[in-house]
Amino acid sequence: MASGIASQVKEHMEVLGSEGGHVGIVDAVEGDRIRLTRNDPDAEGKHHYLPLDIIKRVEGNTVRLTCTVDQAHDRWSEEAGPDGKAGAAPRGTEPGSSRAGP
């Protein structure tokens, strides 16, 4: 289903959480994820990426997610860091956070 959804997602679509809150604006689809624009107020000047598998539906100019805004923010990953490695860890999983693994 992800590939069918991916073809429906277009640049500048608004991404909304399941409760209707604003998550971001689509910049592009890259593989199995959406890249959100970095100039959105919640983006803090960075591109963020969300997996296509959390899209519930695309309707009009809106992408609706299966999760809330807060859950989407917990799942998104950031653009490549200074070391050139693609995608930083999702927020809250970095070393020292309560959700980080051993």
Backbone as CSV, one residue per row, in Angstrom:
resi,resn,N_x,N_y,N_z,CA_x,CA_y,CA_z,C_x,C_y,C_z
1,MET,0.815,-1.191,0.000,0.000,0.000,0.000,0.864,1.262,0.000
2,ALA,2.055,1.188,0.573,2.913,2.367,0.677,3.221,2.962,-0.687
3,SER,3.458,2.130,-1.714,3.785,2.678,-3.024,2.589,3.392,-3.636
4,GLY,1.377,2.896,-3.402,0.172,3.563,-3.881,-0.021,4.906,-3.204
5,ILE,0.215,4.934,-1.912,0.127,6.181,-1.142,1.205,7.151,-1.628
6,ALA,2.418,6.657,-1.819,3.536,7.519,-2.215,3.217,8.282,-3.489
7,SER,2.543,7.658,-4.424,2.224,8.330,-5.679,1.172,9.426,-5.508
8,GLN,0.432,9.386,-4.408,-0.598,10.394,-4.143,-0.065,11.602,-3.380
9,VAL,1.072,11.426,-2.697,1.646,12.497,-1.876,2.427,13.455,-2.778
10,LYS,2.107,14.729,-2.684,2.721,15.740,-3.545,3.346,16.856,-2.708
11,GLU,4.307,17.533,-3.315,4.972,18.666,-2.687,3.945,19.711,-2.231
12,HIS,4.179,20.285,-1.074,3.381,21.355,-0.471,2.074,20.892,0.160
13,MET,1.814,19.573,0.209,0.629,19.097,0.917,0.837,19.276,2.417
14,GLU,-0.243,19.593,3.130,-0.167,19.695,4.584,-0.277,18.301,5.185
15,VAL,0.534,18.020,6.196,0.502,16.740,6.907,-0.158,16.993,8.259
16,LEU,-1.232,16.227,8.536,-1.980,16.380,9.776,-1.950,15.090,10.584
17,GLY,-1.899,15.238,11.901,-2.004,14.097,12.791,-3.436,13.576,12.815
18,SER,-3.629,12.431,13.480,-4.954,11.814,13.519,-5.988,12.690,14.212
19,GLU,-5.527,13.594,15.090,-6.452,14.499,15.781,-6.668,15.790,14.999
20,GLY,-6.038,15.913,13.831,-6.217,17.079,12.974,-5.189,18.173,13.164
21,GLY,-4.218,17.970,14.054,-3.185,18.969,14.290,-2.123,18.976,13.200
22,HIS,-1.507,20.134,13.009,-0.481,20.321,11.979,0.830,19.636,12.367
23,VAL,1.336,18.780,11.464,2.629,18.116,11.652,3.694,18.801,10.808
24,GLY,3.365,19.150,9.570,4.330,19.776,8.687,3.790,19.904,7.275
25,ILE,4.692,20.260,6.362,4.374,20.421,4.939,5.325,19.513,4.151
26,VAL,4.768,18.777,3.197,5.568,17.865,2.379,6.532,18.653,1.504
27,ASP,7.787,18.249,1.555,8.806,18.776,0.648,8.987,17.794,-0.508
28,ALA,9.047,16.496,-0.189,9.239,15.466,-1.216,8.991,14.087,-0.615
29,VAL,8.806,13.102,-1.499,8.792,11.697,-1.100,10.138,11.128,-1.494
30,GLU,10.810,10.505,-0.542,12.119,9.892,-0.791,12.063,8.436,-0.354
31,GLY,11.978,7.550,-1.327,11.911,6.126,-1.014,10.655,5.800,-0.232
32,ASP,10.832,5.286,0.986,9.699,4.881,1.809,9.372,5.892,2.900
33,ARG,9.716,7.168,2.648,9.433,8.194,3.654,9.119,9.540,3.000
34,ILE,8.488,10.404,3.793,8.168,11.765,3.378,9.206,12.691,3.994
35,ARG,9.736,13.613,3.204,10.596,14.663,3.744,9.728,15.904,3.925
36,LEU,9.732,16.446,5.135,8.976,17.656,5.435,9.862,18.881,5.237
37,THR,9.239,20.005,4.902,10.003,21.236,4.695,10.670,21.673,5.986
38,ARG,11.805,22.302,5.863,12.542,22.755,7.034,12.152,24.162,7.462
39,ASN,11.364,24.878,6.645,10.976,26.235,7.016,9.657,26.287,7.782
40,ASP,9.100,25.138,8.134,7.904,25.070,8.956,8.282,25.427,10.399
41,PRO,7.453,26.154,11.138,7.815,26.543,12.500,8.227,25.376,13.413
42,ASP,7.581,24.224,13.300,7.923,23.068,14.144,9.216,22.385,13.720
43,ALA,9.716,22.685,12.527,10.883,21.981,11.989,12.216,22.473,12.541
44,GLU,12.219,23.630,13.164,13.442,24.190,13.737,14.579,24.280,12.724
45,GLY,14.233,24.595,11.478,15.231,24.782,10.433,15.823,23.501,9.865
46,LYS,15.231,22.339,10.166,15.764,21.053,9.692,14.688,20.291,8.925
47,HIS,15.124,19.529,7.920,14.206,18.598,7.286,13.934,17.465,8.274
48,HIS,12.700,17.019,8.308,12.339,15.850,9.103,11.687,14.843,8.174
49,TYR,11.814,13.577,8.515,11.332,12.485,7.681,10.358,11.627,8.461
50,LEU,9.272,11.229,7.789,8.282,10.329,8.370,8.097,9.133,7.448
51,PRO,7.925,7.940,8.021,7.710,6.761,7.178,6.340,6.793,6.506
52,LEU,6.280,6.298,5.290,5.017,6.260,4.559,3.982,5.379,5.245
53,ASP,4.429,4.405,6.028,3.473,3.466,6.621,2.616,4.069,7.734
54,ILE,2.853,5.326,8.102,1.973,5.962,9.090,0.938,6.886,8.423
55,ILE,0.858,6.837,7.103,-0.167,7.613,6.394,-1.466,6.807,6.397
56,LYS,-2.516,7.436,6.873,-3.834,6.803,6.854,-4.498,6.989,5.495
57,ARG,-4.466,8.249,5.007,-5.071,8.541,3.705,-4.575,9.890,3.194
58,VAL,-4.769,10.090,1.898,-4.490,11.372,1.259,-5.823,11.858,0.723
59,GLU,-6.191,13.082,1.126,-7.466,13.640,0.666,-7.259,15.097,0.285
60,GLY,-7.569,15.409,-0.952,-7.356,16.773,-1.424,-5.884,17.142,-1.342
61,ASN,-5.580,18.213,-0.616,-4.200,18.671,-0.457,-3.677,18.358,0.947
62,THR,-4.198,17.262,1.529,-3.873,16.922,2.911,-3.467,15.459,3.031
63,VAL,-2.399,15.243,3.813,-1.961,13.896,4.172,-2.382,13.674,5.622
64,ARG,-3.198,12.667,5.868,-3.660,12.348,7.228,-2.881,11.145,7.747
65,LEU,-2.368,11.275,8.966,-1.575,10.208,9.570,-2.422,9.330,10.486
66,THR,-1.890,8.160,10.812,-2.551,7.242,11.737,-2.215,7.575,13.185
67,CYS,-1.332,8.542,13.394,-0.878,8.893,14.743,-1.086,10.383,14.998
68,THR,-1.010,10.761,16.260,-1.175,12.161,16.641,0.066,12.970,16.266
69,VAL,-0.035,14.279,16.400,1.103,15.159,16.144,2.277,14.776,17.045
70,ASP,2.026,14.607,18.343,3.105,14.257,19.271,3.757,12.926,18.906
71,GLN,2.948,11.943,18.514,3.498,10.653,18.111,4.316,10.795,16.830
72,ALA,3.849,11.625,15.898,4.598,11.855,14.657,5.934,12.510,14.968
73,HIS,5.939,13.496,15.858,7.191,14.149,16.248,8.142,13.153,16.910
74,ASP,7.611,12.216,17.666,8.451,11.181,18.274,9.038,10.233,17.229
75,ARG,8.317,10.035,16.118,8.758,9.089,15.085,9.624,9.716,14.009
76,TRP,9.591,11.042,13.855,10.337,11.613,12.741,11.829,11.573,12.994
77,SER,12.571,11.518,11.907,14.024,11.562,11.987,14.476,12.817,11.248
78,GLU,15.681,13.263,11.564,16.199,14.501,10.989,17.093,14.238,9.795
79,GLU,17.416,15.328,9.100,18.292,15.245,7.937,19.687,14.774,8.342
80,ALA,20.513,14.499,7.351,21.878,14.030,7.591,22.628,15.001,8.487
81,GLY,23.397,14.457,9.397,24.181,15.264,10.318,25.510,15.656,9.707
82,PRO,26.371,16.322,10.479,27.657,16.799,9.968,28.589,15.671,9.527
83,ASP,28.357,14.448,10.040,29.200,13.328,9.635,28.763,12.730,8.301
84,GLY,27.651,13.258,7.735,27.177,12.795,6.437,26.281,11.579,6.496
85,LYS,26.069,11.011,7.675,25.187,9.854,7.802,23.747,10.311,7.690
86,ALA,22.982,9.594,6.895,21.599,9.996,6.649,20.717,9.696,7.837
87,GLY,19.882,10.673,8.188,18.845,10.478,9.187,19.335,10.239,10.591
88,ALA,19.182,11.213,11.440,19.503,11.053,12.854,18.439,10.181,13.507
89,ALA,18.695,9.716,14.706,17.754,8.886,15.439,16.472,9.658,15.699
90,PRO,15.325,8.952,15.723,14.091,9.639,16.073,14.229,10.329,17.422
91,ARG,13.549,11.465,17.571,13.632,12.245,18.797,13.241,11.383,19.992
92,GLY,14.030,11.492,21.071,13.747,10.734,22.279,14.479,9.414,22.356
93,THR,15.203,9.020,21.293,15.923,7.748,21.320,17.426,7.947,21.392
94,GLU,17.850,9.209,21.503,19.283,9.463,21.587,19.818,8.977,22.931
95,PRO,21.126,8.690,23.018,21.700,8.203,24.271,21.353,9.127,25.430
96,GLY,20.972,8.526,26.555,20.636,9.288,27.746,19.154,9.597,27.867
97,SER,18.376,9.390,26.791,16.936,9.648,26.909,16.266,8.434,27.536
98,SER,15.084,8.623,28.055,14.381,7.537,28.734,13.948,6.436,27.776
99,ARG,13.902,6.732,26.467,13.488,5.733,25.485,14.669,5.076,24.794
100,ALA,15.880,5.487,25.083,17.064,4.925,24.433,17.258,3.479,24.873
101,GLY,17.777,2.675,23.990,18.043,1.271,24.293,19.297,1.154,25.136
102,PRO,19.664,-0.089,25.514,20.852,-0.304,26.356,22.140,0.126,25.688
